[in-house]
Amino acid sequence: MLRVDLHLHSHYSHDGRSSLPELIERAHECRLDRIALTDHNSVEGALNLVRLAPELAIAGEEAKTLEGEVIGLFITSRVPPFLAPEEAMDLIHGMGGLTYIPHPLDRHRANFRPARLVELAPRIDIIESYNPWCDASANRAAAQLAEDLGKAQATGSDSHSADELGKSWMEMDDYTSTEDFLEKLRYARHVVTASSGTGRRA
């Protein structure tokens, strides 16, 4: 089984505090097998991480759209900010990547209206159902939304520094492609060992 964290940040994000070597070292300490670096509006750090630690890294980006934020996983180039969400999601899929909606119902952050998530559902692959910075009620609502829409669920640490890694992750079978990854993710075991706080991260 692989230990996987699909939502974290480095100092390539405006609010990230850790270098790539620090993240690699901490991931190994936590016995994480895959980490998706999803810096805000930048893929530069993620592509560098893939070069530094190809067996560990998944290239990602948390892109701000005109409505809410969308994470692209397994991407190869930047998703520009402030696109229409449909355009951003189509760009991600055009790279062979997966679309992931982080903290979808967190009242502390600007996000999609629930009705828009229903409209966008055909373009959504994964919904984050646990984020340690969200209120418990928002996480429960996100899990219910994912279930209602039939989407794979993800637990992300949303770490902004290396010492925040290792408090939550998923355990899933190894995969052979992005399509296989998405299918295996549906059966992942979600692990939460500590809560970092509520409503304080972007």
ABEGO torsion letter per residue (X at the ends): XBBBBABBBBAABAABABBAAAAAAAAAAAGBABBBBBBBGBAAAAAAAAAABAAABBBBBBBBBAABBBBBBGBABBBBBGBBAAAAAAAAAAAGBBBBBBGAABAABBBBBAAAAAAAAAABABBBABBAABBAAAAAAAAAAAAAAGBBBBBBAGBABAAABGABBBBBBBBABAAAAAAAAAABBBBBABBAEBGABX
